[in-house]
Amino acid sequence: MLKVAILDDYQNVSEQFVDLEKLSGKYEFKIFSEPFIDEADTLEQLADFEALLIMRERTPMTKNIIDNLTKLKFIITSGTRNKSIDLEAAKKRKIIVCGTEINIHSTPELTWALILGLARNLKEEIDNMYQGYWQTTLGVELKGKILGLIGLGRVGSQVAKIGKVFGMQVMAWSENLDLNKCKELDVLPSSKDDLITNSDFLSIHVQGGERYKNCITIKELDKMKKTAYLINTSRGPIVNEDDLIIALSTNEIAGAGLDVYDKEPLPENNKLRFLPNALLTPHIGYVTAENYSIFYNQMIEALESCVNGKPIRVIE
């Protein structure tokens, strides 16, 4: 019987979407709902498993892990790509890596929840309501403000469309900005410097990896308006976290809305947790019932295809 580990099921919901008992004659499942302490812990707990069903980029599948899980045959990840899997190491070990489809509109929706939350001081006002206070801050309106987008791909384009509906001026920059897409969406192409200097809300929508690592540092934060907000629902390392903490602590910018971090789950003592102008969510951009239904059902579908020798949605 194939031993299968379901990793990173933080909310213990995988069995709400797939009936594992129906598959118990073919597979022996074990669900892990807590993150592993470190790589040594990962290797120890996963040593006997032949297949891993993983939630994208929560538990990194490094070369060391892949090389030392000697029984591993299949890695099935949620999403169409997963930069935390060392695909080269998997290929050398002849481990098949498959993915799933994903709804991309969930992240733009969360992006706007963060933008609106920052604009209307929702964190502070909601907290104050429970303390018995009434109207303690002044919000800002979005109409006429400049929305700057780092990245105008599938997610950034949806954010841009909603910005236009709010009556915002939308600008965009990336290293491979599509000018035709800018024209189609009525978005002003910009240099990185102009984007950072002029934006009232600066939102990040590029892929992680080395290309955009530390794209936003203290240098860029110092150039932003003191009334500006930074939003990151993409990947934590795109923004230098230490520099952002300094900028927020000194009110160099008005605030930040963050769904992603350098280390996840975010440590309990991380300084971001204690800043009043930081609006934080726990990497829930893709965490919706609709996406999880796709993820878990297609993970099982991909697992079955691998076992039957006809793998689908292979990631190479």
Secondary structure, 3 states (H helix, E strand, C coil): CEEEEECCCCCCCHHHHCCHHHHCCCEEEEECCCCCCCHHHHHHHHCCCCEEEECCCCCCECHHHHHHCCCCCEEEECCCCCCCECHHHHHHCCCEEECCCCCCCHHHHHHHHHHHHHHCCHHHHHHHHHCCCCCCCCCCCCCCCEEEEECCCHHHHHHHHHHHHCCCEEEEECCCCCHHHHHHHCCEECCHHHHHHHCCEEEECCCCCCCCCCCECHHHHHHCCCCCEEEECCCHHHECHHHHHHHHHCCCCCEEEECCCCCCCCCCCCHHHHCCCEEECCCCCCCCHHHHHHHHHHHHHHHHHHHCCCCCCECC
